[in-house]
Amino acid sequence: MPDLPILPGSTVVVRDARSIYNGYKGFVQRLSGSQAAVLFEGGNWDKLVTIPLKTLEQA
């Protein structure tokens, strides 16, 4: 199956050993150029972080 494009609403996992978010699963909120705004939710916190698309993979 070919890789599907990452679009708003996609569930993604961060794959960047240099990022503190490596391995975190989140939801793409919006795209801008080569960046994605990813929403991470966990317990009593939510965080919206801009991450390069090349470090994301669909979950």
URRATA-V421764 format. One record per pair of residues at least 24 apart in sequence whose ideal C-beta (glycine too) atoms are under 8 Angstrom apart, sorted by sequence separation. I is the first residue (numbers start at 0). J is the second residue. If there is no record, write none. Layout:
BEGIN
((I | J) (I | J))
END
This chain:
BEGIN
((6 | 30) (11 | 35) (13 | 37) (5 | 30) (11 | 37) (20 | 48) (27 | 55) (5 | 35) (20 | 50) (18 | 50) (24 | 58) (15 | 50) (15 | 51) (18 | 54) (13 | 50) (15 | 54) (14 | 54) (13 | 54) (14 | 55) (13 | 55) (14 | 56) (12 | 55) (11 | 55) (12 | 56) (11 | 56) (12 | 57) (11 | 57) (12 | 58) (5 | 52) (10 | 57) (11 | 58) (9 | 57) (10 | 58) (5 | 55) (5 | 57) (3 | 57) (2 | 57))
END
